């Protein structure tokens, strides 16, 4: 059986006045039904662009995005609508993704209106969805500005769930939320997965959140996947020097653990994707880089413990 | 032998109120804290809890209207800042007390070079001439670990990354060796590897200069990495204060416990669910009577809805404002 989502050597390039940006540069990944795949990386690494490419919100320049074995590139009209039913997205800024002049009820109902549902069925479904995400029933007559950030994110989640999608691409869904509300939304996403069997591609820069929610994790750097594997494997035995640097940089909310661990702070910052380094994209910051890394680009290959990593020296 | 550290900054019962059309809101309601030389006190809480307004009150940088200090004292190196005229504050900000903000881009002048901006701070507060100030600007950029510092002197802020801009802001904040540094979410806008660099930098600079530091953040991970002592705020009030290890190991206030439970710890035993706190921070113009946290509290009692708990000291070095915690200690 085909995986729910398969990315095959996906490239996304943007032509700008300053040159071509290779935002996504040859990514291959699979996500099985019922799985939560975490996609982590720092700003500008291409993780959001990759998420958008999965919904055809940005064009794929080369390679293929397959949903249940079907390449989405040629889809148009009705077939594209069918794809959108299967794959939905929630965004970091729920306020920016809701129409401020539309009531919550109308926003949540929109996907069903587009899909041609009958008004009675829509009304019933909206009530169910609002209950699932923990909003009061009178929310449907109110407007987005009347809600807090956490509640708005719940509205976005309700709308994404409207047509029972198989996959939700979550792009930094909790990054704008306060700590206590963030935990509420994470717990809600986990509950909904239990109830409906939906899968998540969970895009985040926050490693502790990804560690909590993901089954598998892919680490992205400058448009490429540098390491991917099971959550425990990545956290206990990270192989790629970037993964190690990233994990060591993440603050740990436990002062004794924080003091006890050894850390080497990664130097430098993400190079411009306009002008990526030749060879391994990470060599300019890598603590173990050798001459070879400047010219040979490493490919993902299996490493100890079942992960894959793109490094000549692991 | 215990060494008595000087305490460059002491805030006593500070009250700041927002005067708005919708009424008066107590944004900071009786905050007291002290920071010793070389010590880092983290001010923690969620948005709207008053932590940034507390910092702005200390710096006397409140937007007035609507915000005004209505009571309390801010003792900096033995002198109360609250009654001082603005002209006097101009000589204190940047010299005795430095501040770093969340968004370094907007803290810098977009149309002046990095060298000019740092030199200006020095020429305002010291007797250095232009040439000396420029030389010192270069030294400061090296000190804050700016890559390729000499070349960056002629750069404009938009030519630098967020992490580099934050290094420039830090260089300006420490240029005159202030005794107190206030850092308001200084790494929130930065990537995680750059955040680690900036935190390490602040730690090093503080150790070298013995500055007292107030570190404002919502991120308990950053608290655990940087703080010696922690002040937890909720709805404008201090609800708990403790040394960092004790706070994480045995939080006394249910809000503190909730925040810790809601924060995943990588590498620790994995909890099936995060402990969330129901509801959200109440708006300042609709604070409940009694304890502001009562509507969200797991340990709420009859009394909590009627009376505001005072800060008590159930154990030496620990303070908490909670009736349930008082009962535990009794």
Interface residues (C-beta under 8 A of the other chain):
Chain A: X42 X43 X148 X150 X178 X179 X180 X181 X182 X183 X184 X186 X187 X190 X205 X207 X208 X209 X211 X212 X235 X236 X245 X246 X247 X248 X249 X250 X251 X252 X253 X254 X255 X256 X257 X258 X263 X265 X266 X267 X268 X269 X270
Chain B: X46 X47 X147 X161 X163 X164 X191 X192 X193 X194 X195 X196 X197 X199 X200 X218 X219 X220 X221 X222 X223 X224 X225 X227 X244 X245 X248 X258 X259 X260 X261 X262 X263 X264 X265 X266 X267 X268 X270 X273 X274 X275 X276 X277 X278 X280 X281 X296
